[in-house]
Amino acid sequence: MAAKPPEPFPLSFSIPEGGFPCDFMIAVVILPAAMGNPLVHVLVINWNGKEHLEACFDSLLEQTFASVRFVLVDNASTDGSVEFVRMRYGHDPRVTVLECGSNLGWSRGNNAGIERALAEGADYVFLLNNDTAVAPDTVERLVAFAEARPNAGAIAPKMLLFDQPWILNSLGIACSPIGSAWDVGLGRLDGPGWQSPQPVLGVCGGAMFLRAAALRISGYLPDDFEIYLDDLDLCLRIWDAGYSCWSCPDAAVRHKFSATMGQGARARHKYYLNTRNRLRLMLRNFPRKRLPGCIVRYAIGEVRSIGRALINGELWKSFAHVRSWAATLDSLPRIFKYRRKLILAPGAFWPHISHDADFFPGIELPIDGWYTARRHNGDLVRPISQRAWIRVTDGRLRVRHVNCYPHLGATCVDICNNGQKLATLATVDLEIAEFDVEGGEVSFESRHIYEAETTGDTIDAGGWINCESAS
């Protein structure tokens, strides 16, 4: 069984007028970093995810940072995950397995790993989903970033889509005043505009780099969320513990992200958990003076959501909202017990709350680099990301290349067949070309990107293409 996460450290002293002496604060904040080469525990949470573990652990064993341990935190898998890791990676003394004995879920499983990591002297804990792969210098860059910023309690590496690593998955978490959260940068093309480190409200739990000293004050992940928003709940407490959360774009992680809700009972349970945990997040963490306004705004959002569900004939969504209210009422005693006079910096995260919208407006993720087809001046074309590809047979291919924003300059797309360049198409209007192609892959790679900020669209596009057989 996982150990019960500690309550936030109960500081019993009062903060003197004018604050603490400078030397006291320096000792509290930077002492752990001054104790020599920091030790990192990478916790790979797993439940029946054997199919993902090879790519994940192969990438971890290539890390350039020396003082690191890799721990499979296994939630009683039955697919041979534990045996696979022990047989394939057991020769490496950096690799260990923590068997939880039962399926503790994401939060409680990670808490078990955090508990052991801190007991073994870890200075940093890196939570990592099993369906990820990390660049060789990821841990090294995260440690360097953290050591240079002693106040950083949680750090978000740059998460990229696994099979389309030019597209962002997450550079942190944003949240609205009603507890609705989303990944910063999701679906956007990686580029110069995303390269600067920034303070962020939260860090995605799929790749979450945590300072041990911050965890000892904030406590661990909430064990009653089950999944969803538990990572953000921890980050809000890290802010309130006097630390901050940052993005670190230099450290890269590829993630097999899925934007779908699934189907049937799984989709309904996910919707319910997200709905329930939004309210829990607010009641547990939002500053008292902000709560009344947030609850009113939340109630309006709930009425609108239920109304849309009824109009669309999705009665199960309405029931999910009612269930979430009942569950919250049942948990109010625990929430009231949890709420306390926050440590050092109560409500420190509030300036990072996003007030522009209550819910994430959504983003389309491309499939094989292609977005949904649209019409432009009568032409049916599909926007492409930085790169897109199709499978073809031997024959002749006609390519219609359209520029939807000619006032922003010419599009420029390289076309290759099985790695061999066929042509470069560039136009401010319309260009049609035909090519003899061999069976295999035809790829389209953009040299010029039309960013959403300049087009007013919701996607970053590199061109607009229509392909058809000309045989």
C-alpha positions in Angstrom: 0.0 0.0 0.0 1.1 3.5 -0.7 1.9 5.7 2.3 -0.5 8.4 3.0 0.8 11.7 1.5 1.9 14.1 4.2 -0.1 17.2 4.9 1.6 20.4 3.9 4.3 21.1 6.5 2.7 22.8 9.5 4.8 25.9 10.0 3.9 27.0 13.5 5.9 30.2 13.7 4.6 33.6 12.7 6.2 35.7 10.0 7.7 38.8 11.7 6.8 42.2 10.5 9.0 43.1 7.6 9.6 39.4 6.7 12.4 37.0 7.6 16.0 38.1 7.7 17.6 37.7 4.3 20.1 35.0 5.5 17.2 32.9 6.8 15.4 32.9 3.5 18.6 32.0 1.6 19.2 29.1 3.9 15.6 27.8 3.4 15.5 28.2 -0.3 19.0 27.2 -1.6 20.4 24.9 1.0 19.3 21.7 -0.8 21.1 22.9 -4.0 24.3 23.5 -2.2 24.8 20.0 -0.9 26.6 18.6 -3.9 25.6 16.8 -7.1 21.8 16.5 -6.9 20.1 13.1 -7.1 17.1 12.7 -9.5 14.5 9.9 -9.3 12.6 9.4 -12.5 9.3 7.7 -11.8 7.6 6.0 -14.7 4.0 5.2 -13.7 2.6 2.1 -15.3 -0.4 -0.1 -15.5 -0.5 -2.7 -18.2 1.6 -0.4 -20.5 4.2 -2.9 -21.6 3.9 -1.9 -25.2 5.2 1.6 -24.3 8.1 0.7 -21.9 10.8 -0.1 -24.4 10.7 3.3 -26.1 10.5 5.0 -22.7 13.3 3.2 -20.9 15.6 3.1 -24.0 15.5 6.9 -24.0 16.0 7.1 -20.3 19.1 5.0 -20.3 20.7 7.4 -22.8 20.5 10.3 -20.3 23.7 12.4 -20.1 23.1 13.2 -16.4 24.9 10.8 -14.2 23.2 11.1 -10.8 19.8 9.6 -11.7 17.6 6.6 -10.9 14.9 5.2 -13.1 12.0 3.6 -11.2 9.1 1.7 -12.8 6.2 2.4 -10.5 3.9 -0.5 -11.3 0.2 -0.6 -10.4 -0.1 -4.4 -10.3 0.1 -4.9 -14.1 -0.9 -8.3 -15.5 0.7 -7.9 -18.9 4.3 -8.8 -18.0 5.5 -5.2 -17.6 7.5 -5.8 -14.5 9.1 -8.9 -15.9 9.9 -7.1 -19.1 11.7 -4.2 -17.4 13.7 -6.6 -15.1 14.8 -8.8 -17.9 15.7 -6.1 -20.4 17.0 -3.4 -18.1 17.8 -5.2 -14.8 21.5 -5.2 -15.6 21.6 -1.5 -15.2 22.0 -0.5 -11.5 20.1 2.8 -12.2 16.9 0.9 -12.9 14.6 -0.4 -10.2 11.0 -1.5 -9.9 8.5 -0.4 -7.2 5.5 -2.8 -7.2 2.5 -1.2 -5.6 0.7 -4.5 -5.0 -2.6 -3.2 -6.3 -3.8 -0.6 -8.8 -3.4 2.6 -6.8 -4.2 4.9 -9.8 -2.1 7.7 -11.1 -1.9 9.9 -8.0 -1.5 7.3 -5.3 0.9 5.3 -7.4 3.1 8.3 -8.0 2.8 9.3 -4.3 4.3 5.8 -3.4 7.2 6.6 -5.7 7.7 10.1 -4.4 7.6 8.7 -0.8 10.4 6.3 -1.6 12.4 8.8 -3.6 12.5 11.3 -0.8 13.3 8.6 1.7 16.3 7.7 -0.4 17.6 11.2 -0.6 16.3 12.4 -4.0 16.7 16.2 -4.5 14.4 16.1 -7.5 11.6 13.8 -8.6 10.6 13.5 -12.3 7.1 12.1 -12.9 6.9 10.6 -16.3 4.1 8.8 -18.2 5.1 5.4 -19.6 4.0 6.5 -23.2 6.9 9.0 -23.5 10.4 9.2 -24.8 12.9 11.8 -23.6 15.8 13.5 -25.4 19.3 12.4 -24.1 19.9 15.7 -22.3 16.4 16.2 -20.9 17.3 15.4 -17.2 20.5 17.3 -17.4 18.8 20.4 -18.8 16.0 20.2 -16.2 18.5 20.0 -13.3 20.5 22.9 -14.7 17.4 25.0 -15.0 16.3 24.1 -11.5 19.7 24.7 -10.0 19.8 28.2 -11.6 16.3 29.0 -10.2 16.2 27.8 -6.5 12.7 29.1 -6.2 11.3 26.8 -9.0 9.3 24.1 -7.3 7.8 22.5 -10.4 9.2 22.6 -14.0 7.5 21.8 -17.3 9.7 20.4 -20.0 8.6 20.9 -23.6 6.2 18.1 -24.4 5.8 17.3 -28.1 3.5 14.9 -29.9 5.3 11.6 -30.2 4.9 11.0 -34.0 4.7 14.7 -34.9 7.4 16.2 -32.7 7.2 19.6 -34.4 3.8 20.0 -32.7 3.5 21.0 -29.0 1.6 18.9 -26.5 2.3 21.0 -23.4 4.5 23.8 -22.0 2.6 24.0 -18.7 -1.0 24.2 -17.6 -3.4 27.1 -17.8 -6.7 27.3 -15.7 -9.8 29.5 -15.8 -11.6 31.0 -12.7 -14.0 28.0 -12.8 -11.3 25.4 -12.6 -11.2 24.3 -16.2 -7.6 23.6 -17.3 -5.8 23.0 -20.5 -2.2 22.5 -21.8 -0.3 25.6 -22.8 0.6 25.5 -26.5 -1.4 22.3 -27.3 -1.6 21.8 -31.0 0.7 24.7 -31.9 3.8 24.4 -34.0 7.0 24.5 -32.1 9.0 27.6 -33.1 10.9 30.7 -31.8 7.8 32.0 -30.1 7.8 29.1 -27.7 11.5 29.0 -26.8 11.6 31.4 -23.8 11.2 30.0 -20.2 8.1 31.4 -18.6 6.3 31.2 -15.2 3.3 28.9 -15.6 0.4 28.1 -13.4 1.0 24.4 -13.5 2.9 21.5 -15.0 1.4 18.6 -16.9 1.7 15.4 -14.8 2.8 13.4 -17.9 6.3 15.0 -17.5 6.5 16.9 -14.2 9.9 17.8 -12.7 9.6 18.5 -8.9 11.9 19.9 -6.3 12.0 17.6 -3.2 12.2 20.6 -0.9 9.0 22.0 -2.3 7.2 18.7 -1.9 8.1 18.5 1.7 6.2 21.7 2.3 3.3 21.4 -0.2 2.6 17.8 0.3 2.1 15.3 -2.6 -0.6 14.7 -5.2 -4.2 14.6 -3.9 -5.2 10.9 -3.6 -8.9 11.5 -3.9 -9.0 13.0 -7.4 -8.4 9.6 -9.0 -7.0 11.3 -12.1 -7.3 14.7 -13.9 -6.4 18.0 -12.3 -4.4 16.4 -9.5 -1.2 17.6 -11.1 -2.6 21.2 -11.1 -3.8 20.9 -7.5 -0.2 20.1 -6.5 1.2 23.0 -8.4 -1.2 25.5 -6.8 0.0 24.3 -3.4 3.6 24.6 -4.6 2.9 28.2 -5.4 1.3 28.7 -2.0 4.4 27.1 -0.4 6.5 30.0 -1.6 7.9 28.3 -4.7 7.0 28.9 -8.4 6.3 26.8 -11.5 8.2 27.3 -14.8 8.4 26.1 -18.3 11.7 24.8 -19.6 11.5 24.6 -23.4 15.1 23.4 -23.7 14.2 20.0 -22.2 12.2 17.9 -24.7 9.8 15.0 -24.1 7.8 13.2 -26.8 4.3 12.0 -25.7 1.7 9.7 -27.2 -1.0 12.3 -26.5 -4.6 11.4 -27.1 -7.2 14.2 -27.4 -10.1 11.9 -27.5 -12.5 11.1 -24.7 -12.8 7.5 -25.8 -16.2 5.9 -26.1 -19.0 4.5 -23.9 -18.4 4.1 -20.2 -14.8 5.2 -20.3 -15.7 8.6 -22.0 -18.5 9.2 -19.5 -16.3 8.4 -16.5 -13.6 10.8 -17.8 -16.2 13.5 -18.3 -17.5 13.0 -14.8 -14.0 13.1 -13.2 -13.1 16.3 -15.0 -16.4 17.9 -14.0 -16.1 16.8 -10.3 -12.4 17.7 -10.0 -12.9 21.2 -11.3 -15.1 22.0 -8.4 -12.8 20.2 -5.9 -9.8 22.2 -7.3 -11.6 25.5 -6.7 -12.8 24.7 -3.2 -9.5 23.3 -2.0 -7.2 25.9 -3.4 -8.7 29.2 -4.6 -8.3 32.2 -2.2 -11.2 32.8 0.1 -11.8 36.3 -1.2 -12.0 35.0 -4.8 -14.2 32.0 -4.1 -17.7 33.7 -4.1 -17.2 35.2 -7.6 -15.7 32.0 -8.9 -18.6 29.9 -7.6 -21.1 32.3 -9.3 -19.2 32.1 -12.5 -19.0 28.3 -12.1 -22.7 28.0 -11.5 -23.4 29.9 -14.7 -21.1 27.6 -16.6 -22.8 24.6 -15.2 -26.2 25.8 -16.3 -25.0 26.4 -19.8 -23.2 23.0 -20.0 -26.3 21.2 -18.8 -28.5 23.2 -21.3 -26.2 22.3 -24.2 -26.2 18.6 -23.1 -30.0 18.6 -23.0 -30.3 20.3 -26.4 -27.9 17.7 -27.9 -29.7 14.8 -26.3 -26.7 13.9 -24.1 -28.6 13.2 -20.9 -25.6 11.4 -19.5 -23.6 14.6 -19.3 -26.4 16.3 -17.3 -26.3 13.4 -14.8 -22.5 13.7 -14.7 -22.8 17.3 -13.5 -25.4 16.3 -10.9 -23.2 13.5 -9.7 -20.3 15.8 -9.4 -22.2 18.2 -7.1 -23.3 15.3 -4.9 -19.8 14.0 -4.6 -18.5 17.4 -3.7 -21.1 17.8 -1.0 -20.1 14.5 0.4 -16.4 15.5 0.4 -17.0 19.0 1.9 -15.8 17.9 5.4 -12.5 16.7 4.0 -12.2 19.9 1.9 -12.9 22.1 4.9 -10.3 20.1 7.0 -7.8 20.5 4.1 -8.2 24.3 3.8 -5.9 26.1 6.1 -4.0 29.3 6.5 -1.7 28.8 3.5 2.0 28.9 4.0 4.2 31.9 3.2 2.4 33.0 0.0 -1.4 32.3 0.1 -3.0 32.8 -3.4 0.4 33.4 -5.0 -0.7 31.5 -8.1 -3.8 33.8 -8.7 -2.0 36.3 -11.1 -1.4 33.3 -13.4 -5.1 32.3 -13.6 -6.4 32.8 -17.2 -9.4 35.1 -17.2 -10.0 35.2 -21.0 -12.4 32.2 -21.2 -14.1 29.8 -18.8 -13.3 26.7 -21.0 -10.6 25.9 -23.4 -11.9 26.7 -26.9 -10.4 23.5 -28.3 -7.7 22.8 -30.9 -7.6 20.5 -33.8 -4.6 18.1 -33.9 -3.5 17.0 -37.4 -3.5 13.4 -38.5 -0.3 12.6 -40.4 0.2 16.3 -40.6 -3.2 17.0 -42.2 -6.0 19.2 -40.9 -9.7 18.9 -41.8 -10.5 19.9 -45.4 -11.9 23.3 -46.1 -13.0 25.3 -49.2 -11.2 28.3 -50.4 -12.6 30.2 -53.5 -14.3 27.0 -54.5 -11.2 24.8 -54.1 -11.4 22.0 -51.5 -8.0 21.9 -49.8 -6.5 20.5 -46.6 -4.2 22.6 -44.5 -0.9 21.0 -43.6 1.2 21.3 -40.5 5.0 21.8 -40.8 5.0 18.4 -42.4 2.4 16.1 -43.9 2.5 12.8 -45.8 0.4 10.3 -47.7 0.8 6.8 -49.0 0.7 6.3 -52.7 1.0 3.6 -55.4 3.0 3.8 -58.6 1.4 6.4 -60.9 0.9 10.0 -61.5 -0.1 12.5 -58.8 -1.8 15.8 -59.3 -1.1 18.4 -56.5 -3.2 21.5 -56.2 -1.4 24.1 -54.0 -3.5 27.0 -52.7 -2.5 30.1 -50.7 -5.3 31.1 -48.4 -3.5 34.3 -47.1 -1.7 35.8 -50.1 -1.2 39.1 -48.3 1.1 37.3 -45.8 3.5 36.2 -48.6 4.0 33.1 -50.7 3.7 29.6 -49.4 6.7 27.4 -50.0 6.4 23.6 -49.8 9.0 20.9 -50.6 7.5 17.7 -52.1 9.4 14.4 -51.7 8.7 10.9 -52.8 10.4 8.2 -50.6 12.9 10.8 -49.4 13.8 12.0 -53.0 12.9 15.6 -53.7 10.4 16.1 -56.5 9.8 19.9 -56.5 9.3 23.0 -54.4 6.0 24.7 -54.9 5.6 28.4 -54.1 2.6 30.6 -54.8 0.6 33.6 -53.6 -2.5 32.3 -55.3 -2.9 28.8 -56.9 -0.4 26.4 -58.4 -1.1 23.0 -60.0 1.6 20.4 -60.7 1.8 16.7 -61.7 4.4 14.2 -60.8 5.3 10.6 -61.6 5.6 8.8 -58.2 6.7 5.5 -57.0 4.7 3.5 -54.4 5.5 4.5 -50.9 5.3 7.9 -49.2 4.9 11.4 -50.6 5.7 14.1 -48.1 5.1 17.8 -48.0 7.3 20.0 -45.9 6.6 23.7 -45.3 9.3 26.4 -45.4 7.0 29.1 -44.3 4.5 28.9 -41.4 1.3 30.9 -41.2 0.9 31.3 -37.4 -2.6 31.6 -35.8 -1.8 35.0 -34.4 -1.4 36.5 -37.9 -4.2 34.6 -39.7 -6.9 34.6 -37.0 -7.3 30.9 -37.5 -7.0 28.4 -34.7 -4.1 26.4 -36.2 -0.6 27.1 -37.5 -0.5 26.1 -41.2 2.3 25.6 -43.7 0.2 25.4 -46.8 -3.1 24.2 -48.3 -2.9 21.1 -50.5 -5.2 18.8 -52.5 -3.8 15.6 -53.9 -5.5 13.2 -56.4 -4.4 10.6 -58.8 -3.8 11.9 -62.3 -3.5 8.4 -64.0 
